[in-house]
């Protein structure tokens, strides 16, 4: 938020408008969280409580979860500022029968300020009394804790008495991690909800593929584009079947975006539209062209060895408010997806 001594001519933080409008990603997602918890059985989720009263939602660890749960959790991750749907396309030769579609009119806040999985949470085996724990947290509670340098660039911090965080991990969080989240968010235990969605689960697959626009926004940020340039964002990606293990699931969800994701952004200026059409697609990466699971394995399971330019949608359209023109870049690779996902004879 702008400081109290800011002058009218002083540059304002990119998301100052969100703060001025009173937008709280935790408040906006609160109704969605209540729906998930109150109607958990219908969504295939189970509800439990930590010893201090924190609400734990299992949407795929031991609970079956569902596509509907994944859609609702994706909307929660976007802080109530995104539309997420599943569309079935059984016409002749579709890219894939099921597609996730995402849209937001607050792209930087919904995607980077909330949905981005940027909060690293870990605990040693000594702290857990068993095996070590690691997960990346996504969702509205990130904006309460503001532990990531990204929030200084966004110029946004949420303040709300309730919070929700989504963890992409295959077990419920240990108490030491719950306590850390509570401290960093400044919440009473019973006012925090933690949702767990393993990547290989049905709900986990949905909520990861629903990051197709977020991935585009993150690369836009990496390319150095000013954070207030993008004013609208929408996109789609094929929804693959869940995989039997974590590595395959990670491969399928990443391939869905890298080789099948399509995104349409609206920006303020022509120069930005031209730049993003040329530089945003995943095909600009040196590592592009192989299934993600193969790439990940070839780098000894080290994400940081993979070219960051790979993490982007396959195809982009970028429209400019300055001229009304639209630029296009990239392409989908349906053959790679079908080779990976179709049953082998």
N, C-alpha and C positions, 0 to 999 in steps of 0.2 A: 504494500500500500504506500502511496506517496507520503512523505514526511509532512508534519504540520507546518513547516516553514517553506514549503515548495511555492515557487512563484508561478504565475500563469504561463510563463515562457519556458519553464523547466521541463525537460523530457520526463514523460510519465512511464512507469513500468508497463510492459505489454499487456498485462491482465488487470490493470487498474480498473478498467471498465467493469470487470467481473466483481471486484470488491465493492465498487461504488454501487453496483446493482444489487448488492446484498446476496450474491450467489454463494451458497454453501453447498459443496458437493456432498457433504455428510448429511445435511438436512434434506437435500433433494433426493437422496437415495434411501432415506429412512423408511419411506412408505414401501419401497421395493423389498427392503430387508424384512420388514414386518410380514409382508406377503410370503416370503420364502420360509420364514420361521413358523408362522401360524398355519401354513398349508403345506408343511414339509412332506407329509405322507404322499400327497398328490404329486409332488416333484421328485419323489424317490429319494429324499434326503432324510437324515435323522438328526435330532437335536439332543445335545447333552450340555452339561455345564462343568466348567473347571471348578476346582475346589474353592475358588474365591467368587464364583458366580458369573464369570465371563461366559457368554453364549458361544457354543461351538457347533457349527453346522458341517456335517459330513455329507458331501455331495458326490462321493465316489471312492472313498477309502474302503469302507466296508458296505456302505449304502450303495444301491444301484445307480442313483442319480437318474438323469434323463436329459433329452435334448431341451425340453422346456426349462429345466433347471439351469442348463448352460446359458440359454438365452437371457433368463432373468438375472443370473450372476454377471453376465456381460454388461447388462444395463446398469447393475450396481457398480461394477468396475468403472463405468463411465460417469459415475457421480450423478445419475439421473438426467444427464444432458445428452443422451444418445438414444437413437432408435435402433433396435436390433431385431431382425426377423429371420426366419428360415423360409426359403422359397423352394418349392419342388418343381423341377423342369424335366418332364418325361417326353418332351418332343424328340424328334429324330436328331441323333448325334449332339446332345448337349455336352457342354464341357464336363459336367458331372450332374447326376440327378438332383442332389441337394446343395443349396447355396446359402451361405450366410450373407445377409445384406446389412450394412451399417450406415448410419447418417448422423451428423451432428452439426448444429449451428454455432457451437462453441468448441471448435476443434482443438485448440491448444489447451484449454482448461479441461475438457472432457478426456482428451487422449494423453497429454503429457502431465497435466496436473492431477489426474486421477487414475486412468487406466494403465499407464505404463508400469511395468513390473520392475521398479527401481530400488525398492527398499530391501537391502540384504539383511536377513535375520538368521543367526546361527547360534549353536550351543555345542560345547564339547561333550564327550561322553561322560566326563566327570560331572558336568553340570546337569545332565539329564538323568544320570544314574543308570544309563544304558548305552545306546549308540548315539553318535553325534547327529545333530539336526541342522539342516540348511534349507532355506526357502527364500525366494524372492517375493516380497509382498507387493500387491497391486491394489488399487482401489482408493476410496475417499480418505481413509485414515492416514494415508501418506501425507496429505495436506494439513493434517493436524500436527504431525511429528516434524515435518519439514527437515528430515535428516539428510536429504540429498541436495547437493549444490544446485541442481536444476531449479529448485524453488526460488532461489535468489534471482535467477534469470527470468523466471516467470513473473516475479513480483506478486506472488499470491501466497496467502496463508489462510487456511480455514480455521474458524473458531466455532465449535459446536459441542454440546454436552454429550453427544453420542457419536460413535464411529464404527466403521466396518472396514475390515481388511480381508483380502482374498489371498490365500496361500496355495501355490501350485506345488504340492508335495504329497507324498503317498502315505502320510500318517498325521494324526492330530498333533498340534504343537505341544511341546512340553511346558510345564509351568514357568520355567525360567524365561522362555521366549514370550509367553503371555505377559509376564510381569514387566519385561522390557517394553513391550508395545504400550502397556498401560502408562508406564512412567513417561515415555517419550510423547505420548498423545495427551497426557494430562487428564485421563478419564477415570471415573469410578469403574471398578471391575464389571459390574452388572450392565454398564452402558457401552460395553465393547462387544461386537460380534465378529468372530473369526470364521471364515468360510474356507473349507479345504476341498480342492478339486485337483486330483492327480491328472497329469497330462494324458495318461492312457485311459482315463474314464470317459464316459459319454459326455458328461457336463464339462469336463476339463478340455476335451477336444473342441467343443463348441466355443467355450470362452476364450481359448487361445486363438482360434481362427478368426474370431470376432475382433481381433486386434489389427485387422488388415489396414484400417485407416490410421491407427496409432503408429504402426510400423512406418507408414509414409510420413507422418508428422515427425517422428523421431529422426528419420534420415534427413528430412527438411532442416531440422535443427542442426544436425551434424554438418550439413552443407553450408551452414553459416547464414541461412536466410533469417531475417528479422522475425521474431516470434509473433508479431502482430500482422504479418503479411497474409496469412491464410485465414479466410473469413468463413468458409464453408467446406465441409468434407464429407464425402460419401464413398462407399466402395463395396465390393463383394469378393468372396472367395469360396471355392468349393469346399463342402464339408466332408472330409474323408471318414471312412469307418474307423472306430477306435482300434488301436493296435494292442497286441497282447503284452507288450512290455514297454518300459519307459523310453528306450532309445528309438524303437520303431515309431512310437507315438510322437516323440519329438521330431522325428524325420517327417512324418506325414503332415503334422500341423505346420511345420515350416515350409514344406514343399507346396502346401495349399496356397500360401501367400507368395512365396518366391516365384513359383511357376504358374500359379492360377489366379493370383490376386489382381483385381482391377480397381483403380481408385480414380475418382474425379475430385480435384481440388479447385476452389475458386480463390484467387489471390488478388491483390490490389493493383499490381503493376505488370506490364508486359515483360519487362526484363526478367522478373522472377518467374513468370510463367514459362518463358523460353528456357531458362536455366533448369527448372525442375523437370520439364519434359525431356531434356537431354541427359540430366545427371541423376534423376531419382530412380529409374527402374533398376531392378536387381541385376539385369544383364550387363550393367556397367562394371560389375565386380569380376576380378580375376578368378574367383572361385565358382562362378556361375556355370551351370551346365551339367552338374552331377546331382543325384539325390542328396538331400541334406544329411541323412544318416551316414552316407559314405564320406561326405566331407568332414563331418564331425569325428568319425572314426579315424580318418587319415591324419587328423591333427591331435591324436591321442586324447580325445574327449576334452580338449581345451578350447572353450569358446573364444578366448582372447587371441588365439592364433588364426581365427577365421577373418577374412577381409570384412571389415565393418560395412563396406558398401554393398555386401550381399543381402543384408537385412532390409528388404524393401519389397514393395509389390512388383509383380511381373510387368504390369502395363498401367500407364497413367495418362489421364487427360487433365490439362491444367488450363482453366479459363481465367481471363484477366478482366477486372472491372474497368481498367483504364481504356481499353479499346473494344472490349467485347469479343475478342478473338480467343480461340482455343488452340493449344498446342498438344501434340500427342507424342508419346514415346514408349518404347518397350513392346513386349508381346507375351502372350501366354504360351505355354508348352504343354498342350494337352497330351501329347504322346508320352512325355516323361511321367505325367501323373497316372495315366492309364497303365503304363508298364509297372508302376510301383503298387497300385491299388487293386488292379483287377486280379481275379483268381488265376493261378497258373494251371494249365491242363495236366 
